[in-house]
Amino acid sequence: MTADEIRLLAVRADLSPATRLLDLCCGTAGPGSLIAREFGCDYLGVDRNAASLAVARRRTAGLPCRFARRTVPPLPSGQLDVVMLLETLLAFRDKVALVGEIADRLVPGGRFACTVEDGDALTLDERAAMPDPDTVWPVPLGEMSDLLLRTGFRVMWTSDVTAQHFAVADALARQFAESREDIAAEIGVRRIDALIAGHRLWAEWMRAGRIRKHLLIAEKRRGRQAAGRASRHGRRSPSERRCGRDRADG
Ligand SMILES: C[S@@+](CC[C@H](N)C(=O)[O-])C[C@H]1O[C@@H](n2cnc3c(N)ncnc32)[C@H](O)[C@@H]1O
């Protein structure tokens, strides 16, 4: 994500120094450190990768940030004003369970701010071409909006940023390819080749409209409006079932 996209999402999510913010799957806290510096929230970053968290802690030294190592769901306990999930919704095959947990932690009127990789599930051929396909579960934006609605959210705002993300993926694929040997010396041939292949595929899919990328803010509905939300333990609608299942049917 660009710094401008992160700021836009933060403004739309109404972040302030009083905001209790959970940055789910924060990684090295690239976006998180910008937000903590510029918006001054009560920031908790969670990720399962210890090495990423070590970088995140160094990067945010002196800022009021806390980090925890864990695999989500479940989310850490406690009430929240905003949950942020950037560039990682894709990694969750079962989006129903994840969104249900987020709804449970947010106060009424709380916001879920995320990026959405909008598109049908990968076909078998696409899975074969994509490195690490078990972390790649796109969802049509309409199905994601439907899931949010059924889970007690109201989608407040979306913004299509496909063109910008295509440009970045395309530039990265080219630069990785140009510096392949130098990077391979640092991280190994397999990893740099997977990075090149993955970025080329994303660039191609976004260029062709196979995948679109959106910023999204959803608000947890207040009071009686939220009372009818579907229980995450209850019956799932067809679209909810699709959000949580493999549609790699070729
Ligand atoms: C693509 S990075 C995004 C990092 C950050 N949100 C950003 O935008 O820069 C994805 C991160 O999600 C973490 N992750 C993926 N699945 C996870 C899970 N189930 N629980 C915790 N962390 C997870 C990975 O360790 C990785 O750091």
The ligand as a Gaussian input file, in Angstrom:
#p B3LYP/6-31G(d) Opt

LIG

0 1
 C        1.317000      -9.531000       3.348000
 S        1.793000      -9.358000       5.018000
 C        0.941000      -7.856000       5.418000
 C        1.542000      -7.139000       6.582000
 C        0.923000      -5.771000       6.913000
 N       -0.495000      -5.874000       7.222000
 C        1.155000      -4.795000       5.786000
 O        0.175000      -4.388000       5.114000
 O        2.307000      -4.434000       5.555000
 C        0.848000     -10.626000       5.785000
 C        1.165000     -10.869000       7.247000
 O        0.120000     -11.650000       7.809000
 C        0.642000     -12.559000       8.737000
 N       -0.369000     -13.627000       8.880000
 C       -0.955000     -14.348000       7.887000
 N       -1.894000     -15.171000       8.385000
 C       -1.904000     -14.976000       9.737000
 C       -2.677000     -15.505000      10.813000
 N       -3.638000     -16.427000      10.589000
 N       -2.447000     -15.050000      12.058000
 C       -1.490000     -14.117000      12.296000
 N       -0.735000     -13.579000      11.314000
 C       -0.935000     -13.981000      10.055000
 C        1.959000     -12.970000       8.127000
 O        2.847000     -13.470000       9.108000
 C        2.439000     -11.664000       7.502000
 O        3.252000     -10.943000       8.388000

